[in-house]
Amino acid sequence: MILDIKKKIVEVLGEAKSEIQENMAKEGINASGETSNSLAVTVNGNFVRLSNENKNPFETTEEGRPSGNVPSNFTDIILQWHKDKGLNWGEEKEARKIAGAVAWGKIRKFGYGRPSGTFFGSKKKDVYSPVIEKVREKLEVDLKNEIEVKIKKYLK
């Protein structure tokens, strides 16, 4: 019974992973695809989870990033992001200046919102929130039915 339940959870989380990745692509959140590709369904003993294997905070895919401290290599991160997005910021030296202004002037001071142009704290919850709710509902129904069937079978 435990193996059937674990198999079902892995299946549902695999579908959720795909749906989240599709939502990220549809919303234009992907640049390099690193965050999207970092989603993984992992099984460890009796535990199953869908997680972001990347160390970046995943919630920024829906809400953006608040202002505040940024990593010391943030200019390099923004420079790589602009390349991954295919943006043309001129020669390397000019692109580095723009990346520094974005990293240290804009994002550190004001944060950033979703690509739709919203500010940090957007109420647009369409990347993973609806998927989590679907997973919760699906597992609740499917597992309840599975357990009821097993109990009835064993009580006969």
N, C-alpha and C positions, 0 to 999 in steps of 0.2 A: 504494500500500500504506500509506504513512504517513497519508494522509487517512482511509482506512478505520479504521486503528487510533485516530487522534485522534477520529473520530466515535464509535467504540465507547466510548472513555474518557469523552467528554462525556456520552454516554447513561447510562453506569453511574454517574457522579458525580451526574448529575441525579436519578437514582433514589435515590441515597444521601442527597442533600440533602432530598428529600421525606420519606424515612424518618426522618431525624434530626429534622426539624420535627414529624413525627407523634409521635415519642417525647417530645419536649419538651412538646407539648400534653398527651399522655397522663399524663405524670408531674407536671403542674401547674407546670412551670418557667416558663412564659410569664406575664408580667404585661402589659407593653405590647406584647410580640411583637417588640420591636426586635432582640433577639439572634437570634431565629429568622428574622426577615425579612432579617437581614444576611448569611445564608448565600448564597453565590454560586458558580456554576461559571464560571470565567474561562478564556479562551483567549488566550495571548500567544505568537504565533509557533507553535513546536512544543510549547510547554508548556501543560498543562491542569491546573487545580487547583480543588479545592473549598475555599473559605476563608470565614472570618468577616470580612466587610468592616467590622464594628464594631471599635472599638479595645479593647473589653473582652476579658479573657482567657476564651476559650471553655471551657477545662477546668473552670471553676466550674460548668458545667451538670451535670457528673457528680459532682464532688468537693466542691462548696461552695467557700468562700473561707477562706484561713487568716487568723489574726489578724495585726495589724501595721498599717502605714501605710494610711491611707485618703485619698481625694481631699479637698481643702479644701471642696468643695461637696457632700460626702457626705450631709449632712442634706437638702439639696434633692433629691438622687437618691432617698433613702429616702422622702421626702415624695411624690415623683412615683410611686414604686413603689406606695405604699399607695393612691394614687388610682387607678392603673391596675388594681390588684387589686380595687378596689371596697370597700376596708375603710373602716369608719367610726371615725375617731379623734377625733371631736368637731369643734369649731370649729377654724379655721385655726391660731390661736395654740397651742391644746392639741395639735393634730396635729403642729405643728413641734417642740414639746417632746418628744413621743413619738419622732418621727423622729430627733431629736438623741440621745436616750437609746439608741435602737437603733443608730445609726451610730457614735457615739463611745463608748458604754458597752458594748454587747454585741459588735458586729461587730469594732471595732478591737481590743478586748481578747481576745475568744474566737473570732472567726471565725464562720462559719455553715455549716450542712450543707444537704442537700437538703430540699425541702419535706416529705419523709417524716418529718422530725424527727430525722434522723441528724446526727451531728456532722461537722465538717470531716474529710476524709480517708475518707469513706464508701467501703466496698468495693462499693457498688452501682454497677456500670458498665453502665448500660443505655440511655444516651442516644446516644452515638456510637461507643463501643468495639466493640459487636457489628457495627455497620454497617461500620466500617473493615475488620474481619476479613472480612465478606462481600464487600466491594469487592476486597480483596486476592485472595481465592479466585477470584472471578468473573473478574477481569482475567487472573489467571494462567492459568486454563483457556482462556478465550476467545482471548486473544492468542497463547497457545502453539498452539492449533488454527489460528488465522488464519495465523500465520507458517509452520507446517508445510504448510498447503495452498498457500501462495504459493511456497514452496521447491520443493515437488513439481511445481507447475505450470511453474516456470522450468527445472527439470532435465529435463523431458520433451523 
